[in-house]
Amino acid sequence: MDNVNLLTSTDADGGLPASPPIRFNKEGILLAVSTNDNGIKILANSYGIRLLRTVDASRAASVAVASE
C-alpha cells in the first residue's frame, strides 16, 4: 500500500489486540478479526449484513426442520 491516507475506520467495541490477525472473504464484504479472548468479530458492509441475515435465517429454518 503506497497511500497513507485513511479511507475509513470503525469502532469494533474493543477487545482487539494492537495488531489483530484479519481475514476477508472472497467477495470482500466480510472481515473476520481475532479478539483478545480467542474469539472472533465479524465486520460487514451492507451486503455482508444481508448475507449474514440470510445465513442466519436458513440456519434457523434447518434447525426447525430437524427438531420436528
Buried (B, 14 or more C-beta within 10 A) or exposed (E): EEEEEEEEEEEBEEEBEEEBEEEEEEEEBBBBBBBEEEEEBEBBEEEBBEBBEEEEEEEEEEEEEEEE
